[in-house]
Structure formats: structure tokens, C-alpha cells
Amino acid sequence: MIDMKPWVSRAERIRDSDGYTYADLARALVDGLGWTAAVNVATGLRGHVYGWPGGGELHTEVRPLYNRLGWEQAALLASWFRDSRNWPNRHPQKGSR
């Protein structure tokens, strides 16, 4: 079980438009929870984004975060984890920065 309260609080910063973005939150999740747990959070959010969250514990846990982020920011956050450029231990492609 993941305590979502600190992450919901961080998500509030996105809504406050203080320059904190979904990517900042994604990196904070990775730093705070580790890659696997952060991906699990993103997976739970993706279920809400697609409208099929299911009744599992993960989907229930991330619901407050989804509610705070809203559909668009939750979709962006979930997508950040699917972008291979953000994956740990990836080897940069030739010509990429």
C-alpha cells in the first residue's frame, strides 16, 4: 500500500501553476518510491484515464491522486512512464541528447 497523501499534495502544485509539472511529479515519484512502485502508480492512473479503473486496491489507492490531477495531467503523468527516454538504465540513442 502506498501513502498517496504526499503525492496528492505535490499534485496540487501542478494545479497552482507555479512551474511544477507532471514530469516533475513523475521524477519525484521515481525518486521517492523507486521505479517499479512509481510505474505501478502510473498504471493505476492510466486505468482511470481510460475510464476502466477496476476495483483493485491499486486503482482505489491512486483515485485521490487522479482526482487532484484531473484527466489531462493524469494522462500526461502516465504517458511519461511509457516514454522510453525516461526509463532507468536506458542507453541514449545515437544523435539524441
C-alpha positions in Angstrom: 0.0 0.0 0.0 1.3 3.4 -1.0 0.5 6.5 1.0 -0.9 8.9 -1.6 -1.2 12.0 0.6 2.3 13.4 -0.1 1.8 12.8 -3.9 -1.7 14.4 -3.8 -0.1 17.4 -2.1 2.6 17.6 -4.8 0.0 17.3 -7.5 -1.7 20.4 -6.1 1.5 22.3 -7.1 0.7 21.5 -10.8 -2.8 23.0 -10.4 -1.3 26.1 -8.8 0.6 26.8 -12.0 3.9 27.5 -10.1 6.0 25.9 -12.8 5.8 22.4 -11.3 4.8 19.9 -14.0 3.6 16.4 -14.4 7.2 15.5 -15.4 8.5 16.9 -12.1 5.9 14.8 -10.2 6.9 11.7 -12.2 10.5 12.1 -11.3 9.6 12.8 -7.7 7.6 9.5 -7.7 10.6 7.6 -9.0 12.9 9.2 -6.5 10.5 8.7 -3.6 9.1 5.2 -4.4 11.5 3.6 -6.8 10.9 2.9 -10.5 8.7 -0.2 -10.0 6.3 1.4 -7.5 6.1 4.6 -9.5 5.2 2.7 -12.6 2.5 0.9 -10.6 1.1 4.3 -9.6 1.1 5.4 -13.3 -0.6 2.1 -14.2 -3.3 2.8 -11.7 -3.7 6.3 -13.0 -3.9 5.0 -16.6 -6.9 2.9 -15.7 -8.7 6.0 -14.5 -7.7 7.9 -17.6 -9.1 5.2 -19.9 -12.3 5.0 -17.8 -11.8 1.5 -16.6 -10.1 1.7 -13.2 -11.5 -1.5 -11.9 -12.0 -2.3 -8.3 -8.5 -3.4 -7.4 -6.5 -2.0 -4.4 -4.1 -0.1 -6.7 -6.9 1.7 -8.5 -8.5 2.6 -5.3 -5.2 3.9 -3.8 -4.5 6.2 -6.7 -8.0 7.6 -7.0 -7.2 10.7 -4.8 -4.2 11.4 -7.0 -6.2 11.1 -10.1 -8.9 13.4 -8.7 -6.3 16.0 -7.8 -4.5 15.8 -11.1 -7.6 15.7 -13.3 -7.8 13.7 -16.5 -5.3 15.7 -18.7 -2.5 15.8 -16.1 -3.0 12.2 -15.1 -2.8 11.2 -18.8 0.4 13.1 -19.2 1.9 11.6 -16.0 1.0 8.1 -17.1 2.5 8.7 -20.5 5.8 10.0 -19.0 6.4 6.4 -17.8 5.7 4.9 -21.2 8.3 7.1 -22.9 11.5 5.0 -23.2 13.6 8.2 -22.8 12.6 8.3 -19.2 13.3 4.6 -18.4 16.1 3.9 -16.0 19.4 2.5 -17.4 18.5 3.3 -20.9 21.2 3.8 -23.4 21.0 7.1 -25.3 20.2 6.7 -28.9 22.8 7.9 -31.4 22.1 11.6 -32.1 19.9 12.1 -29.0 20.7 14.4 -26.1 
